[in-house]
Amino acid sequence: MTAQFNLGLLYQDGKGVEQDFASAVKWYQKAAEQDHITAQFNLGLLYQDGKGIRQNKTNAKEWYGRACDGGLQLGCDSYRELNEQGY
């Protein structure tokens, strides 16, 4: 799970590999489904910004919520912001 998250980071940042948001989504998704909290948050960010995947703020809010439930304050803050925007 941590290795999957790390691969997501490398692809998102383009460190050691060509930047590829779609690959970042793929690896974050794998880690997030195994309850990696930061992967859940980062996946939310990619959904919110439409990077590597079609923009979908409802899905972003769902992933932020899971990160929040796992104890990540940034997830809670981002969830609240999208909730206030009506998502």
MDAnalysis code that builds the backbone (N, CA, C; Angstrom):
import MDAnalysis as mda
import numpy as np

u = mda.Universe.empty(261, n_residues=87, atom_resindex=np.repeat(np.arange(87), 3), trajectory=True)
u.add_TopologyAttr("name", ["N", "CA", "C"] * 87)
u.add_TopologyAttr("resid", np.arange(1, 88))
u.add_TopologyAttr("resname", ["MET", "THR", "ALA", "GLN", "PHE", "ASN", "LEU", "GLY", "LEU", "LEU", "TYR", "GLN", "ASP", "GLY", "LYS", "GLY", "VAL", "GLU", "GLN", "ASP", "PHE", "ALA", "SER", "ALA", "VAL", "LYS", "TRP", "TYR", "GLN", "LYS", "ALA", "ALA", "GLU", "GLN", "ASP", "HIS", "ILE", "THR", "ALA", "GLN", "PHE", "ASN", "LEU", "GLY", "LEU", "LEU", "TYR", "GLN", "ASP", "GLY", "LYS", "GLY", "ILE", "ARG", "GLN", "ASN", "LYS", "THR", "ASN", "ALA", "LYS", "GLU", "TRP", "TYR", "GLY", "ARG", "ALA", "CYS", "ASP", "GLY", "GLY", "LEU", "GLN", "LEU", "GLY", "CYS", "ASP", "SER", "TYR", "ARG", "GLU", "LEU", "ASN", "GLU", "GLN", "GLY", "TYR"])
u.atoms.positions = np.array([
    [0.825, -1.188, 0.000],
    [0.000, 0.000, 0.000],
    [0.874, 1.258, 0.000],
    [1.888, 1.315, 0.844],
    [2.763, 2.490, 0.881],
    [3.536, 2.630, -0.422],
    [3.967, 1.512, -0.990],
    [4.682, 1.557, -2.269],
    [3.770, 2.085, -3.369],
    [2.509, 1.697, -3.346],
    [1.554, 2.190, -4.338],
    [1.373, 3.694, -4.192],
    [1.238, 4.149, -2.951],
    [1.122, 5.589, -2.698],
    [2.357, 6.317, -3.211],
    [3.534, 5.774, -2.911],
    [4.778, 6.412, -3.348],
    [4.881, 6.483, -4.869],
    [4.431, 5.439, -5.548],
    [4.413, 5.484, -7.020],
    [3.483, 6.594, -7.496],
    [2.346, 6.734, -6.844],
    [1.428, 7.823, -7.182],
    [2.094, 9.180, -7.044],
    [2.830, 9.360, -5.952],
    [3.552, 10.626, -5.739],
    [4.571, 10.888, -6.842],
    [5.320, 9.851, -7.191],
    [6.340, 10.013, -8.233],
    [5.707, 10.440, -9.554],
    [4.607, 9.793, -9.914],
    [3.935, 10.157, -11.171],
    [3.293, 11.540, -11.084],
    [2.741, 11.880, -9.938],
    [2.114, 13.198, -9.798],
    [3.161, 14.309, -9.916],
    [4.296, 14.096, -9.285],
    [5.332, 15.130, -9.252],
    [6.310, 15.044, -10.415],
    [6.299, 13.927, -11.140],
    [7.243, 13.759, -12.239],
    [8.669, 13.588, -11.753],
    [8.842, 12.914, -10.640],
    [10.185, 12.687, -10.084],
    [10.650, 11.290, -10.445],
    [11.677, 11.215, -11.279],
    [12.224, 9.938, -11.693],
    [11.455, 9.292, -12.831],
    [10.284, 9.839, -13.113],
    [9.434, 9.375, -14.211],
    [8.818, 10.607, -14.867],
    [8.314, 10.425, -16.077],
    [7.603, 11.532, -16.715],
    [6.301, 11.774, -15.953],
    [5.987, 13.042, -15.711],
    [4.755, 13.361, -14.988],
    [3.553, 12.785, -15.739],
    [2.717, 12.068, -15.022],
    [1.585, 11.381, -15.629],
    [0.477, 11.284, -14.582],
    [-0.466, 12.204, -14.655],
    [-1.525, 12.250, -13.647],
    [-2.425, 11.025, -13.695],
    [-2.645, 10.467, -14.893],
    [-3.480, 9.264, -14.999],
    [-2.835, 8.097, -14.242],
    [-1.525, 7.966, -14.343],
    [-0.827, 6.920, -13.583],
    [-0.870, 7.222, -12.092],
    [-0.781, 8.492, -11.725],
    [-0.897, 8.866, -10.310],
    [-2.260, 8.439, -9.774],
    [-3.316, 8.707, -10.543],
    [-4.663, 8.302, -10.129],
    [-4.718, 6.796, -9.926],
    [-4.164, 6.050, -10.872],
    [-4.182, 4.588, -10.798],
    [-3.548, 4.093, -9.501],
    [-2.379, 4.617, -9.164],
    [-1.672, 4.133, -7.974],
    [-2.285, 4.649, -6.689],
    [-2.742, 5.895, -6.691],
    [-3.436, 6.406, -5.504],
    [-4.705, 5.608, -5.236],
    [-5.423, 5.276, -6.304],
    [-6.666, 4.514, -6.158],
    [-6.397, 3.182, -5.461],
    [-5.344, 2.503, -5.901],
    [-5.007, 1.210, -5.296],
    [-4.702, 1.364, -3.800],
    [-3.917, 2.372, -3.460],
    [-3.565, 2.591, -2.052],
    [-4.777, 3.078, -1.255],
    [-5.567, 3.961, -1.863],
    [-6.734, 4.526, -1.170],
    [-7.752, 3.453, -0.831],
    [-7.934, 2.502, -1.722],
    [-8.888, 1.421, -1.469],
    [-8.430, 0.511, -0.334],
    [-7.144, 0.608, 0.022],
    [-6.601, -0.149, 1.156],
    [-6.477, 0.750, 2.388],
    [-7.209, 1.856, 2.364],
    [-7.312, 2.795, 3.489],
    [-6.044, 3.595, 3.771],
    [-5.246, 3.873, 2.743],
    [-4.104, 4.780, 2.913],
    [-4.678, 6.199, 2.896],
    [-4.619, 6.854, 4.035],
    [-5.325, 8.121, 4.229],
    [-4.813, 9.228, 3.301],
    [-3.518, 9.370, 3.167],
    [-2.979, 10.432, 2.311],
    [-3.275, 10.148, 0.849],
    [-3.294, 8.888, 0.459],
    [-3.678, 8.534, -0.910],
    [-5.133, 8.921, -1.148],
    [-5.982, 8.723, -0.159],
    [-7.382, 9.114, -0.285],
    [-7.491, 10.627, -0.502],
    [-6.737, 11.378, 0.281],
    [-6.757, 12.836, 0.140],
    [-6.230, 13.260, -1.230],
    [-5.091, 12.703, -1.635],
    [-4.504, 13.079, -2.927],
    [-5.415, 12.697, -4.083],
    [-6.092, 11.578, -3.976],
    [-7.047, 11.182, -4.999],
    [-8.188, 12.201, -5.063],
    [-8.613, 12.661, -3.907],
    [-9.624, 13.723, -3.859],
    [-9.159, 14.975, -4.586],
    [-7.913, 15.339, -4.367],
    [-7.360, 16.521, -5.048],
    [-7.395, 16.355, -6.565],
    [-6.997, 15.180, -7.049],
    [-6.966, 14.952, -8.492],
    [-8.378, 14.965, -9.075],
    [-9.337, 14.398, -8.355],
    [-10.726, 14.483, -8.800],
    [-11.214, 15.931, -8.809],
    [-10.870, 16.674, -7.780],
    [-11.335, 18.058, -7.688],
    [-10.757, 18.909, -8.814],
    [-9.483, 18.691, -9.133],
    [-8.815, 19.501, -10.150],
    [-8.963, 18.933, -11.559],
    [-9.458, 17.704, -11.669],
    [-9.588, 17.083, -12.989],
    [-8.243, 16.767, -13.614],
    [-7.303, 16.332, -12.809],
    [-5.974, 15.979, -13.309],
    [-5.848, 14.465, -13.377],
    [-5.706, 13.940, -14.596],
    [-5.543, 12.514, -14.785],
    [-6.850, 11.752, -14.793],
    [-7.921, 12.449, -14.521],
    [-9.255, 11.846, -14.449],
    [-10.259, 12.970, -14.655],
    [-11.443, 12.622, -15.133],
    [-12.467, 13.651, -15.347],
    [-12.813, 14.312, -14.023],
    [-12.887, 15.636, -14.035],
    [-13.209, 16.370, -12.815],
    [-14.567, 15.918, -12.275],
    [-14.593, 15.630, -10.993],
    [-15.819, 15.184, -10.356],
    [-15.723, 15.553, -8.874],
    [-16.330, 16.670, -8.526],
    [-16.208, 17.165, -7.155],
    [-16.982, 16.309, -6.162],
    [-17.995, 15.593, -6.633],
    [-18.714, 14.672, -5.748],
    [-17.795, 13.527, -5.335],
    [-17.048, 12.979, -6.299],
    [-16.088, 11.926, -5.960],
    [-14.964, 12.482, -5.092],
    [-14.534, 13.707, -5.382],
    [-13.497, 14.338, -4.559],
    [-13.964, 14.419, -3.113],
    [-15.203, 14.860, -2.935],
    [-15.752, 14.989, -1.579],
    [-15.793, 13.632, -0.881],
    [-16.153, 12.586, -1.615],
    [-16.194, 11.241, -1.031],
    [-14.808, 10.822, -0.529],
    [-13.782, 11.052, -1.349],
    [-12.420, 10.668, -0.932],
    [-11.922, 11.545, 0.198],
    [-12.257, 12.839, 0.170],
    [-11.887, 13.705, 1.293],
    [-12.547, 13.210, 2.580],
    [-13.793, 12.792, 2.466],
    [-14.514, 12.287, 3.630],
    [-13.857, 11.051, 4.216],
    [-13.400, 10.166, 3.344],
    [-12.722, 8.958, 3.834],
    [-11.409, 9.328, 4.525],
    [-10.684, 10.302, 3.956],
    [-9.437, 10.755, 4.590],
    [-9.735, 11.402, 5.937],
    [-10.813, 12.171, 5.987],
    [-11.228, 12.805, 7.246],
    [-11.567, 11.740, 8.285],
    [-12.331, 10.737, 7.870],
    [-12.695, 9.647, 8.786],
    [-11.462, 8.932, 9.315],
    [-10.393, 8.939, 8.522],
    [-9.139, 8.325, 8.948],
    [-8.300, 9.216, 9.838],
    [-8.747, 10.459, 10.032],
    [-8.060, 11.360, 10.949],
    [-7.238, 12.459, 10.304],
    [-7.343, 12.638, 8.981],
    [-6.563, 13.676, 8.304],
    [-7.353, 14.983, 8.275],
    [-6.875, 15.979, 9.007],
    [-7.591, 17.256, 9.116],
    [-7.767, 17.932, 7.761],
    [-6.757, 17.839, 6.878],
    [-6.898, 18.433, 5.541],
    [-8.078, 17.824, 4.787],
    [-8.309, 16.543, 4.995],
    [-9.459, 15.882, 4.393],
    [-10.764, 16.475, 4.912],
    [-10.823, 16.709, 6.206],
    [-12.019, 17.301, 6.816],
    [-12.259, 18.706, 6.273],
    [-11.197, 19.489, 6.182],
    [-11.317, 20.863, 5.694],
    [-11.787, 20.890, 4.243],
    [-11.212, 20.032, 3.409],
    [-11.582, 19.993, 1.996],
    [-12.996, 19.466, 1.825],
    [-13.378, 18.487, 2.632],
    [-14.745, 17.969, 2.609],
    [-15.729, 19.093, 2.922],
    [-15.436, 19.833, 3.979],
    [-16.319, 20.925, 4.404],
    [-16.453, 21.983, 3.310],
    [-15.327, 22.327, 2.676],
    [-15.365, 23.338, 1.609],
    [-16.261, 22.895, 0.460],
    [-16.119, 21.654, 0.029],
    [-16.968, 21.179, -1.070],
    [-18.417, 21.061, -0.622],
    [-18.629, 20.682, 0.615],
    [-19.994, 20.591, 1.152],
    [-20.660, 21.961, 1.125],
    [-19.910, 22.986, 1.509],
    [-20.430, 24.358, 1.504],
    [-20.726, 24.855, 0.092],
    [-20.032, 24.284, -0.895],
    [-20.264, 24.646, -2.301],
    [-21.428, 23.854, -2.890],
    [-21.996, 22.955, -2.122],
    [-23.163, 22.209, -2.576],
    [-22.875, 20.858, -3.165],
    [-21.671, 20.343, -2.984],
    [-21.339, 19.005, -3.508],
    [-21.545, 17.961, -2.442],
])
